[in-house]
Amino acid sequence: MSLHIKFVLFCQAYSLVLMSGSPTPDRVPPKTPWDWTVLSSAPKTFPAEGFPADGVRSLFFEGPPYHGKPTRVFAWYGAPPDKPGASFPAMVLVHGGGGTAFAEWVRLWTGRGYAAIAMDTCGCVPRGTYGDWEHHADGGPPGWGGFGQADEALEDQWPYHAVADVVLAHSLLRSFPEVDPDRIGITGISWGGYLTCIAAGVDFRFKFAVPVYGCGFLGDNSAWLSNFHDLGAEKSSKWLAHWDPSVYLPQAAMPILWVTGTNDFAYPMDSLQKTYLLPAGPRTLCIRVRMPHGHGGPGENPEEIRVFADSLTGPGPALPEIIGQGRNGRNVWLEYAARTRIVKAELNYTCSRDKWQDRLWETIPAELDADHHKAAATLPESATVYYLNLTDDRTVVVSTQHEEMNSPS
């Protein structure tokens, strides 16, 4: 089969998946701990005084009850300058551990032509310092993980509230007249990436999702194994059964871009791979060697996120697509389709079998055959894991799946 035919078939399959993920009036998510009737309706909003910021406005919206009492969720909202009849694409922005709603993050997206909302998911307001934000009197449970809340009712645990807050923020965005409800995406960082994974499986209305670092299978070898050890086997099993993203991601049908680094301290590459193989929709990987973990530049600004969003909400050229990969002995290869010029191909590999977080990764050039949309490389004999990266003339990166070589006998 020619590469052209493969590409045509790939595009046809991609289109079918996109159609299956489009919102329809009779499509209701499967049963979850959340009440979809409540989450899919725009929440009430309230003024949020005393939070000045340029180019955005502050507000509270009504969250789910906590210990029987109403809650209010702080959020920043912004949109590009008004244009008569304008209908903007939009983003839901989910902060990570130690964070809160960030006005700068909203401004990043309004500067790109998007409306955007960033909500706090831990019952706080953006007053204080990183990791020590002021808890609001009407806020929900504190984060992160909610491991210490495992004995409480599900609706009083942090993951329940945090996911509900994210979906309610989406519902609120959809109610704004300047927002196109069919062009709304979500991205989240670290714990926000974890929440993005769950939201993608719970809220079918998202056009696309971009978890940064976050993934599922937290009980395998994540940064929170000590928390599960402290909970004990029974409570850990219950937490994972309710709150691990792997429970919900098989329901996700929208395109998902997975952005992470080889040595992420919290979400190892093996857990990431098990996670991104779960959703039914198209997936794109962007895995950089030793990508830093954090808000600001590392987690918010990767150009791949903007390009991915623009290609799904407007006419922007898509990220390159890896449509095939394989290995014959130590010879590895990929095939790709791209509307932009590929300028570099690289082989990334490690010879280590240590913890994923501690492995030394090395990068060598791969042979790029642009005429036939292929790249190939030869693995060093001692390589234990490898994957290939492509870079186009916009400096955006896409990755193959990694492959682990058989352990020595």
Steps between C-alpha positions, in 0.01 A plus 500: 500500500641840403566771754244721327226238538597449866469871557157518332374209711644660813322829425172320439528317832599823673193678361272222618639522851458877503139459390438243770637741758283793389235608750151374419182566699444132585857419598530477879816379675481161674427486870766666715508638856398838353147616413525588132171692508654739750847520347376564145304810602667839538553570872391818675768769515582755769721810515858455621619833634857587592681305229624754247674373186555646157304358210294248698215507748457308824187314601366223718275225372293254697672168565364175643403494869774416749388342827149607408585868450512691168844580358636776281784444254735787411583552132662742258331551165621686195419540132660680205377852423136501396425482131145526365368150446825338620485145630826398665649158565572449868717317751447358848829530693560265793785586736730253667619424852585807704326719245174688477308682230764697304404822322822487293397166355165642391677796338729261312195354325307823450812627322465203266140586414326271751265559787628321809405413855733390781339381821644407838440133581595501869254745655749787490530850357817641338613687808821377662803321361557194285397195698346712776190666359222638716215252549162655434234480771258345249762288323493127452748243634874568485727314255695310394384149434263502795672195645424614853131528410464135399263423790261778402205476263603510134336839452717646778833386355736724304498311165120515491500876553797573276355315200159656562658847510673438167184379327290780648755753374456346154122529529536864603726573201245345266234741628693815403368650174849580368615136535447233235391197709617257233861627512602464864808308610660421833857486622639436846839472665616224739207443737315715248606253232361222717170690526504566126521125441193435715309793351571368149330174596209665680420802281453399134441864397869594491637540149844381610713447811866558586624343824850626584695242708183360659377146437338203670612183676609697806517181703778352283809716554391862523633760742217415742581141586571599861147645523352172382723310744370717784140443390541124498391253235122525548474881497753529220295264286189707564680827419636359175164350404332840532768752414767353273479641144527148358141442616361777279734540203361204298189717455694790344460542123645848435853550365755509783853642496726356771789730600767383744868431562702181523591547866184647647518458876126444547366316195742237358509412132369146545189625680459770237508241221242279669285811536519638147414161354159507674297773320314421180588827327811611309816551706811706442813477716753769576772356725811706558816373664512630859217750450475714818192458718312814593264784420603804297724426206544122545136394530302788352704615201592195289428609146351161422199584719422818305550332162280207603226734621514720190479200268185371671320833545604676179697472179845466657727222363487190718789346685687237298340158536694180554304239307731203545797382702692177538824318573692223326779391731683819587364691198211728597284716276193718475269628226330836525258736331551875524377821341812678621866430428672252730849630575635247749460142618661367818537175683467530878613203706618390840722209599376505858252280681485722809187683613353693210568827679872419532581370152759673286364572153712566196409642160657430162390605150269272304513481121219709353355403161272797437412389146343179631385639836714260698772508764725219620782434745711219642470426871814468710536141617459594866180705454219396734232748389470723196268728309532737203424871474418713196540878493341719233586849380289652779727320753208293625574140599302178466608162634450133435396268778795379701599134486667310780752240388481156657677470832810282495435143614 
